[in-house]
Amino acid sequence: MSTVTRRRTRLLALASAVAVAGVSFMASPAVAGAASAVVPATCPLPDGPAGVTTGLTATFPQTTGPGHAVEVSGAGAELVLPEPAVAALKAWGVTTFEGAVDGSLVVRQGTAAEEVALAPIKIPLTKLPASGEFRLPLDAAVPPVKATGGGDVTFEVTNLAPTLKLHAVRDKSLVEKDVSCTAEPGSPRKLATVGMLADDKAPGRIEPGAPQQPSARVALADDPPYNFPKTEPTGWLRYALWIDDSTTTIKKLGSQVKFGRGTFDSVVQIATSKVRGNFGLPPTSSYFVPFRITPATSDVEVVQTEEAVGSIQVKFPTSPVDITIKANVVVRNAKVDGVPLDVGPNCRTATPVNIHLKQEIDLRPPKSGGKPTPVSTTYEIPPFAGCQGSEDVSKLLTGLISGPDNPLTMTLNVRCTPADCPKN
């Protein structure tokens, strides 16, 4: 492969990784309701045992009630091959690998404990990088669990054990080898605890006239700090929303990306229907193998450039909303085949992305009967600029990614209302 061809392949891999990463609207680093646990394992590789880790992440509801299912969303996993494991595999001639991760949980309610098997977590056919630590994001799912009413519901990870099929070239022949890893023994890794409401109250509801208590929070996952607009003249009221199930598709490549729980913290002037706010989703990293040639990874953030503005007519049960959000797409930490690719410190869209949300949403909190509101829109990704390290890749990113009509969907839930939002 010529130098020019290698360079083009690396740049294409970077652009594809950025596209797969999609858009991550960042306003706060923590994610309320999200929890994670990591399980180390030992793999009997051909030249000796090596350690790997598998992490499980999921978003849990804040509360549940007796007889109700605890629905877990946003589940994902990450297989981590430390540098020594990658080196050992390379030394044996491994070029690609695939397989699955077998996992299980223990769900505890009071004195009762139930083992829950996870669906096998598929490891797709993946090219092994040349060197260094390798992190591979994976899709996962946590099944719903019925709450019995015996107390808070605690989820513990008891097993995450990868099984790998190695594809190698040895003595000029293609060979395969199966490797079954064993999770290291130890106490279960606590993942999250979901608060149990009183026996006579369903989740998301309160009895008429009953005092509204702050909802329980997920253990081991602190709520992100509120990020309301700094200046709040008299007559403005606070509303905060959770943003769940966020998914965007980069139209040019047909690449779909899902995000963890985000936030929208706003102030509303009832008299004029004006709204101002700050919008944020957690950052996203990506893994992609364009044309099954070269693995590429990158981090992509979209940093809000100014307050979101628009209008909202506070009505019940639903309120018409028309809001525009502006933010810049920023590319960082790009690697191709495990080797850093210098895109410079200022690789971003030349102009902000404009996200326009217009529809009716439910502003009642869940405990007062509020329902999740599905929201959908499309947005345009502007051209890129400033992506210059050893060479300028701005035009390449623009050609492969930038363009109109990229779908974005999410679900909005009320986090707090003027009655219970923090005052400071």
RODO-2510 file (C-alpha; in nm, 4 decimals, decimal comma):
residues 424
     n   res          X          Y          Z
     1     m     0,0000     0,0000     0,0000
     2     s     0,1487     0,3349    -0,1014
     3     t     0,2015     0,6226     0,1407
     4     v    -0,0778     0,8212    -0,0240
     5     t    -0,3187     0,5248    -0,0057
     6     r    -0,2366     0,4640     0,3615
     7     r    -0,2906     0,8313     0,4385
     8     r    -0,6270     0,8349     0,2617
     9     t    -0,7353     0,5166     0,4398
    10     r    -0,6447     0,6650     0,7802
    11     l    -0,8293     0,9869     0,7048
    12     l    -1,1367     0,7992     0,5813
    13     a    -1,1312     0,5875     0,8972
    14     l    -1,1178     0,9023     1,1102
    15     a    -1,4079     1,0600     0,9250
    16     s    -1,6141     0,7429     0,9573
    17     a    -1,5400     0,7251     1,3295
    18     v    -1,6530     1,0841     1,3749
    19     a    -1,9720     1,0098     1,1847
    20     v    -2,0445     0,7012     1,3918
    21     a    -1,9824     0,8985     1,7104
    22     g    -2,2520     1,1397     1,6026
    23     v    -2,3473     1,4466     1,8031
    24     s    -2,2997     1,4746     2,1818
    25     f    -2,4456     1,7877     2,3380
    26     m    -2,2341     1,8510     2,6454
    27     a    -2,3336     2,0802     2,9283
    28     s    -2,2577     1,8686     3,2386
    29     p    -2,0259     1,5697     3,2854
    30     a    -2,2364     1,3491     3,5162
    31     v    -2,5405     1,1450     3,4137
    32     a    -2,8200     1,0984     3,6690
    33     g    -2,9616     0,7472     3,6669
    34     a    -2,6559     0,5988     3,4944
    35     a    -2,4455     0,3422     3,6802
    36     s    -2,1601     0,1131     3,5844
    37     a    -1,9570    -0,1792     3,7123
    38     v    -1,6357    -0,3392     3,5849
    39     v    -1,5496    -0,7098     3,6132
    40     p    -1,1903    -0,8314     3,5547
    41     a    -1,1322    -1,1684     3,3893
    42     t    -0,8404    -1,3953     3,3027
    43     c    -0,8090    -1,5283     2,9474
    44     p    -0,5915    -1,8347     2,8667
    45     l    -0,4258    -1,6894     2,5559
    46     p    -0,2073    -1,9196     2,3435
    47     d     0,1172    -1,7934     2,4992
    48     g    -0,0120    -1,7672     2,8550
    49     p    -0,2870    -1,6104     3,0683
    50     a    -0,3706    -1,2416     3,0316
    51     g    -0,6100    -1,0110     3,2107
    52     v    -0,8965    -0,8251     3,0441
    53     t    -1,1924    -0,6299     3,1812
    54     t    -1,5554    -0,5916     3,0792
    55     g    -1,7678    -0,3010     3,1994
    56     l    -2,1467    -0,2799     3,2045
    57     t    -2,3315     0,0545     3,2022
    58     a    -2,7071     0,1191     3,2167
    59     t    -2,9567     0,3902     3,3105
    60     f    -3,1989     0,3072     3,5910
    61     p    -3,5249     0,4733     3,6983
    62     q    -3,5183     0,6709     4,0210
    63     t    -3,8104     0,4882     4,1835
    64     t    -4,0497     0,1992     4,1322
    65     g    -4,3514     0,0529     4,3089
    66     p    -4,4669    -0,2920     4,4214
    67     g    -4,5709    -0,5082     4,1266
    68     h    -4,4180    -0,2745     3,8689
    69     a    -4,1361    -0,3646     3,6315
    70     v    -3,8041    -0,1860     3,6722
    71     e    -3,7277    -0,0839     3,3135
    72     v    -3,3562    -0,0381     3,2451
    73     s    -3,2479     0,1653     2,9409
    74     g    -2,9287     0,2779     2,7698
    75     a    -2,7400    -0,0436     2,8468
    76     g    -2,3964    -0,0901     2,6961
    77     a    -2,0726    -0,2735     2,7611
    78     e    -1,7027    -0,2172     2,6967
    79     l    -1,4374    -0,4838     2,6499
    80     v    -1,0894    -0,3600     2,7412
    81     l    -0,7764    -0,5397     2,6220
    82     p    -0,4786    -0,3974     2,8152
    83     e    -0,1544    -0,3330     2,6290
    84     p     0,0086    -0,6640     2,7430
    85     a    -0,2892    -0,8631     2,6120
    86     v    -0,2776    -0,6852     2,2752
    87     a     0,0975    -0,7475     2,2523
    88     a     0,0551    -1,1182     2,3346
    89     l    -0,2168    -1,1608     2,0726
    90     k    -0,0114    -0,9787     1,8086
    91     a     0,2928    -1,1936     1,8890
    92     w     0,0844    -1,5073     1,8230
    93     g    -0,0257    -1,3699     1,4849
    94     v    -0,3824    -1,2656     1,5707
    95     t    -0,5288    -1,0281     1,3120
    96     t    -0,8986    -1,0218     1,4067
    97     f    -1,1250    -1,1586     1,6778
    98     e    -1,4947    -1,1983     1,7591
    99     g    -1,7086    -1,3676     2,0213
   100     a    -1,9489    -1,2855     2,3029
   101     v    -1,9629    -1,1892     2,6695
   102     d    -2,1748    -1,3995     2,9044
   103     g    -2,3115    -1,1994     3,1955
   104     s    -2,5408    -1,2280     3,4937
   105     l    -2,6835    -1,0089     3,7685
   106     v    -2,8239    -1,0648     4,1150
   107     v    -3,1293    -0,8543     4,1969
   108     r    -3,1914    -0,8095     4,5708
   109     q    -3,5146    -0,6921     4,7340
   110     g    -3,5124    -0,7123     5,1114
   111     t    -3,3925    -1,0622     5,2018
   112     a    -3,4779    -1,2075     4,8600
   113     a    -3,2220    -1,2482     4,5816
   114     e    -3,2842    -1,3469     4,2203
   115     e    -3,0221    -1,4295     3,9579
   116     v    -3,0892    -1,2709     3,6191
   117     a    -2,9037    -1,3855     3,3081
   118     l    -2,8124    -1,1240     3,0507
   119     a    -2,8528    -1,1930     2,6815
   120     p    -2,5108    -1,2758     2,5322
   121     i    -2,3266    -0,9540     2,4476
   122     k    -2,2013    -0,9946     2,0914
   123     i    -1,8422    -0,9068     2,0056
   124     p    -1,8428    -0,8335     1,6302
   125     l    -1,5575    -0,9263     1,4003
   126     t    -1,2929    -0,6729     1,4999
   127     k    -0,9422    -0,5979     1,3784
   128     l    -0,6790    -0,6090     1,6506
   129     p    -0,4808    -0,2818     1,6693
   130     a    -0,1058    -0,2825     1,6239
   131     s    -0,0287    -0,1914     1,9852
   132     g    -0,1538    -0,0203     2,2989
   133     e    -0,4635    -0,0631     2,5118
   134     f    -0,7764    -0,1366     2,3085
   135     r    -1,1308    -0,0432     2,4163
   136     l    -1,4257    -0,1901     2,2255
   137     p    -1,7790    -0,0547     2,2951
   138     l    -2,0525    -0,3211     2,2747
   139     d    -2,4310    -0,3254     2,2683
   140     a    -2,5977    -0,4809     2,5731
   141     a    -2,9416    -0,5196     2,7288
   142     v    -3,0682    -0,5572     3,0865
   143     p    -3,4102    -0,7266     3,1088
   144     p    -3,6903    -0,5660     3,3132
   145     v    -3,7248    -0,6930     3,6697
   146     k    -4,0537    -0,7030     3,8599
   147     a    -4,0498    -0,5253     4,1976
   148     t    -4,2109    -0,7286     4,4759
   149     g    -4,2378    -0,4520     4,7345
   150     g    -3,9806    -0,6032     4,9695
   151     g    -3,7701    -0,2884     4,9789
   152     d    -3,5366    -0,1024     4,7461
   153     v    -3,4256    -0,2961     4,4374
   154     t    -3,0474    -0,3448     4,4193
   155     f    -2,8696    -0,4667     4,1050
   156     e    -2,5318    -0,6414     4,1395
   157     v    -2,3094    -0,7729     3,8602
   158     t    -2,1920    -1,1269     3,9357
   159     n    -2,0341    -1,2301     3,6050
   160     l    -1,9032    -1,0783     3,2806
   161     a    -1,6912    -1,3411     3,1045
   162     p    -1,5763    -1,3006     2,7421
   163     t    -1,5443    -1,5930     2,5017
   164     l    -1,3206    -1,5073     2,2064
   165     k    -1,2592    -1,6654     1,8678
   166     l    -0,9133    -1,5614     1,7519
   167     h    -0,8242    -1,5428     1,3818
   168     a    -0,4484    -1,5605     1,3252
   169     v    -0,1859    -1,6098     1,0568
   170     r     0,0743    -1,8689     1,1618
   171     d     0,3307    -2,0311     0,9349
   172     k     0,1569    -1,8697     0,6361
   173     s    -0,1716    -2,0410     0,7265
   174     l    -0,4985    -1,9050     0,8648
   175     v    -0,5843    -2,0599     1,2010
   176     e    -0,8609    -2,0123     1,4557
   177     k    -0,8532    -2,0608     1,8311
   178     d    -1,1312    -2,0376     2,0889
   179     v    -1,0510    -1,8739     2,4226
   180     s    -1,2895    -1,8879     2,7202
   181     c    -1,2127    -1,6239     2,9828
   182     t    -1,3040    -1,6643     3,3497
   183     a    -1,4282    -1,3768     3,5631
   184     e    -1,2122    -1,3222     3,8679
   185     p    -1,3777    -1,4359     4,1912
   186     g    -1,4923    -1,1779     4,4403
   187     s    -1,7969    -1,0163     4,5879
   188     p    -2,0670    -0,9013     4,3423
   189     r    -2,0064    -0,5544     4,1985
   190     k    -2,2894    -0,3251     4,3004
   191     l    -2,4428    -0,1532     3,9988
   192     a    -2,7404     0,0535     4,1218
   193     t    -3,0255     0,0749     4,3712
   194     v    -3,3766     0,1831     4,2699
   195     g    -3,5893     0,3368     4,5458
   196     m    -3,9176     0,1668     4,6416
   197     l    -4,2279     0,3810     4,6856
   198     a    -4,4844     0,3107     4,9568
   199     d    -4,7021     0,0013     4,9073
   200     d    -5,0145     0,2049     4,8302
   201     k    -4,8536     0,4313     4,5712
   202     a    -4,7677     0,3485     4,2133
   203     p    -4,4441     0,4885     4,0700
   204     g    -4,4865     0,8368     3,9361
   205     r    -4,8049     0,9050     4,1354
   206     i    -4,9020     1,0627     4,4684
   207     e    -5,2312     1,0666     4,6508
   208     p    -5,4339     1,3908     4,6230
   209     g    -5,3312     1,6306     4,8980
   210     a    -5,0252     1,4322     4,9969
   211     p    -4,7007     1,6283     5,0398
   212     q    -4,4664     1,5887     4,7440
   213     q    -4,1380     1,4434     4,8663
   214     p    -3,8192     1,4548     4,6602
   215     s    -3,7888     1,1372     4,4541
   216     a    -3,5285     0,8768     4,5466
   217     r    -3,2020     0,8736     4,3551
   218     v    -3,0006     0,5953     4,2019
   219     a    -2,7200     0,4840     4,4292
   220     l    -2,3632     0,5267     4,3024
   221     a    -2,4770     0,7762     4,0355
   222     d    -2,5079     1,1344     4,1567
   223     d    -2,7439     1,3690     3,9797
   224     p    -2,5614     1,6224     3,7643
   225     p    -2,5696     1,9759     3,9031
   226     y    -2,8448     2,1955     3,7676
   227     n    -2,7290     2,4364     3,4993
   228     f    -2,9982     2,7035     3,4875
   229     p    -2,9284     3,0314     3,3019
   230     k    -2,7266     3,2605     3,5247
   231     t    -2,9477     3,5681     3,4952
   232     e    -3,3076     3,5228     3,6068
   233     p    -3,5087     3,8466     3,6214
   234     t    -3,8172     3,8655     3,8390
   235     g    -4,1083     3,6668     3,7011
   236     w    -3,9064     3,3788     3,5545
   237     l    -3,9778     3,0235     3,6782
   238     r    -3,7510     2,7194     3,6703
   239     y    -3,8293     2,3989     3,4797
   240     a    -3,5790     2,1149     3,4319
   241     l    -3,6177     1,8110     3,2052
   242     w    -3,4455     1,4746     3,1748
   243     i    -3,3518     1,3759     2,8181
   244     d    -3,3702     0,9985     2,7637
   245     d    -3,3330     0,7554     2,4713
   246     s    -3,1500     1,0078     2,2519
   247     t    -3,0624     0,8728     1,9078
   248     t    -2,9186     1,0478     1,6041
   249     t    -2,8464     0,9197     1,2539
   250     i    -2,5778     1,0672     1,0305
   251     k    -2,7653     1,0663     0,7009
   252     k    -2,4671     1,0470     0,4658
   253     l    -2,3380     0,7241     0,6221
   254     g    -2,6586     0,5872     0,7735
   255     s    -2,4795     0,5528     1,1085
   256     q    -2,7006     0,5488     1,4182
   257     v    -2,5770     0,6463     1,7659
   258     k    -2,7494     0,6295     2,1052
   259     f    -2,6668     0,8524     2,4020
   260     g    -2,7011     0,8373     2,7782
   261     r    -2,9352     1,0482     2,9880
   262     g    -2,9065     1,4246     2,9423
   263     t    -3,0623     1,7418     3,0834
   264     f    -3,2380     2,0620     2,9821
   265     d    -3,2443     2,3284     3,2561
   266     s    -3,4588     2,6296     3,1700
   267     v    -3,6274     2,9420     3,2997
   268     v    -3,9725     3,0430     3,1724
   269     q    -4,1464     3,3810     3,1806
   270     i    -4,5130     3,2886     3,2042
   271     a    -4,6411     3,6336     3,1022
   272     t    -4,4522     3,6398     2,7701
   273     s    -4,4077     3,2615     2,7130
   274     k    -4,0333     3,3184     2,6658
   275     v    -3,7938     3,0361     2,7593
   276     r    -3,4143     3,0255     2,7971
   277     g    -3,2104     2,7225     2,8871
   278     n    -2,9022     2,5009     2,8801
   279     f    -2,9070     2,1654     2,7042
   280     g    -2,6644     1,8765     2,7559
   281     l    -2,6039     1,5120     2,6733
   282     p    -2,3036     1,3096     2,7935
   283     p    -2,0005     1,2849     2,5605
   284     t    -1,9712     0,9970     2,3158
   285     s    -1,6790     0,7963     2,1817
   286     s    -1,6911     0,5725     1,8769
   287     y    -1,5387     0,2613     1,7269
   288     f    -1,5630     0,1858     1,3560
   289     v    -1,3881    -0,0349     1,1000
   290     p    -1,4469     0,1206     0,7567
   291     f    -1,4596    -0,1478     0,4876
   292     r    -1,3226    -0,3951     0,7495
   293     i    -0,9778    -0,2426     0,6953
   294     t    -0,8600    -0,0180     0,9772
   295     p    -1,0207     0,0401     1,3199
   296     a    -1,0694     0,4040     1,4146
   297     t    -1,1793     0,5752     1,7349
   298     s    -1,2528     0,9347     1,8289
   299     d    -1,4304     1,1488     2,0858
   300     v    -1,6910     1,3945     1,9614
   301     e    -1,8570     1,6635     2,1701
   302     v    -2,0969     1,9372     2,0785
   303     v    -2,0408     2,2333     2,3070
   304     q    -2,3336     2,4715     2,3457
   305     t    -2,2339     2,8158     2,2163
   306     e    -2,5177     3,0196     2,3684
   307     e    -2,8368     2,9774     2,5676
   308     a    -3,1217     2,7972     2,3974
   309     v    -3,4096     3,0393     2,3364
   310     g    -3,7687     3,0158     2,2248
   311     s    -4,1213     3,0032     2,3577
   312     i    -4,3314     2,7749     2,5744
   313     q    -4,6963     2,8158     2,6639
   314     v    -4,7363     2,6472     3,0010
   315     k    -5,0639     2,4537     2,9801
   316     f    -5,1945     2,1199     3,1047
   317     p    -5,1725     1,8402     3,0216
   318     t    -4,9368     1,9432     2,7383
   319     s    -4,7543     2,2654     2,6527
   320     p    -4,6551     2,3892     2,3030
   321     v    -4,2777     2,4369     2,2840
   322     d    -4,0646     2,6041     2,0149
   323     i    -3,6930     2,6112     2,1059
   324     t    -3,3667     2,6523     1,9129
   325     i    -3,0368     2,5153     2,0462
   326     k    -2,6977     2,6204     1,9062
   327     a    -2,3755     2,4268     1,9606
   328     n    -2,0410     2,3502     1,7950
   329     v    -1,9276     1,9971     1,7021
   330     v    -1,5748     1,9412     1,8391
   331     v    -1,3506     1,6448     1,7446
   332     r    -1,0798     1,5194     1,9852
   333     n    -0,8627     1,2153     2,0636
   334     a    -0,8705     1,0627     1,7161
   335     k    -0,6843     0,7351     1,6621
   336     v    -0,6510     0,5119     1,3569
   337     d    -0,5359     0,1525     1,4138
   338     g    -0,4435     0,2589     1,7676
   339     v    -0,2132     0,5362     1,6462
   340     p    -0,3040     0,8976     1,7392
   341     l    -0,4030     1,1099     1,4411
   342     d    -0,3350     1,4789     1,4939
   343     v    -0,6444     1,6860     1,4113
   344     g    -0,5186     1,9862     1,6049
   345     p    -0,6752     2,1537     1,9098
   346     n    -0,9520     2,3374     1,7220
   347     c    -1,1214     2,0785     1,4996
   348     r    -1,4884     2,1770     1,4954
   349     t    -1,7758     2,2876     1,2764
   350     a    -1,7163     2,6287     1,1214
   351     t    -2,0592     2,7462     1,2421
   352     p    -2,2898     2,6158     1,5169
   353     v    -2,5340     2,3316     1,4685
   354     n    -2,8940     2,4561     1,4984
   355     i    -3,1353     2,2140     1,6681
   356     h    -3,4979     2,3247     1,6368
   357     l    -3,7512     2,1503     1,8632
   358     k    -4,1169     2,2299     1,8035
   359     q    -4,4039     2,0263     1,9483
   360     e    -4,6133     1,9788     2,2626
   361     i    -4,4584     1,8296     2,5761
   362     d    -4,5953     1,7158     2,9121
   363     l    -4,4665     1,9470     3,1888
   364     r    -4,6241     1,7500     3,4734
   365     p    -4,3780     1,5527     3,6882
   366     p    -4,4177     1,1720     3,6809
   367     k    -4,5435     1,1673     4,0405
   368     s    -4,8336     1,3894     3,9311
   369     g    -4,9281     1,1789     3,6301
   370     g    -4,6879     1,3278     3,3746
   371     k    -4,6003     1,1094     3,0779
   372     p    -4,2721     1,0870     2,8831
   373     t    -4,2846     1,2978     2,5657
   374     p    -4,1209     1,1596     2,2489
   375     v    -3,9546     1,4384     2,0483
   376     s    -3,8161     1,4218     1,6952
   377     t    -3,6471     1,6698     1,4630
   378     t    -3,3769     1,6951     1,1975
   379     y    -3,0657     1,9106     1,1926
   380     e    -2,7892     2,0117     0,9535
   381     i    -2,4222     1,9427     1,0232
   382     p    -2,2220     2,2458     0,8996
   383     p    -1,8808     2,2237     0,7286
   384     f    -1,5763     2,1570     0,9474
   385     a    -1,2841     2,3953     0,9980
   386     g    -0,9593     2,4082     1,1953
   387     c    -0,8956     2,0304     1,1734
   388     q    -0,5268     2,0841     1,1091
   389     g    -0,2474     1,8916     1,2715
   390     s     0,0168     1,7504     1,0423
   391     e    -0,2368     1,7920     0,7601
   392     d    -0,5762     1,9562     0,7174
   393     v    -0,8667     1,7070     0,7178
   394     s    -1,1433     1,9687     0,7400
   395     k    -1,2599     1,9263     0,3800
   396     l    -1,2608     1,5478     0,4091
   397     l    -1,4801     1,5560     0,7206
   398     t    -1,7083     1,8067     0,5512
   399     g    -1,7474     1,5876     0,2441
   400     l    -1,8240     1,2696     0,4373
   401     i    -2,0347     1,4027     0,7242
   402     s    -2,1697     1,7544     0,6750
   403     g    -2,5165     1,7953     0,5308
   404     p    -2,8870     1,8447     0,6093
   405     d    -3,1684     1,6196     0,7320
   406     n    -2,9895     1,4232     1,0056
   407     p    -3,2663     1,2745     1,2284
   408     l    -3,2589     1,3242     1,6059
   409     t    -3,5050     1,1625     1,8484
   410     m    -3,5311     1,1767     2,2276
   411     t    -3,7776     1,1411     2,5143
   412     l    -3,8381     1,4231     2,7643
   413     n    -3,9334     1,3701     3,1304
   414     v    -3,9787     1,6381     3,3943
   415     r    -3,6917     1,6562     3,6445
   416     c    -3,8289     1,9439     3,8513
   417     t    -4,0936     2,2178     3,8344
   418     p    -4,1137     2,5636     3,9965
   419     a    -4,2543     2,3883     4,3051
   420     d    -3,9460     2,1748     4,3691
   421     c    -3,6571     2,3047     4,1553
   422     p    -3,3661     2,4325     4,3670
   423     k    -3,3846     2,8060     4,4307
   424     n    -3,0107     2,8697     4,4074
***
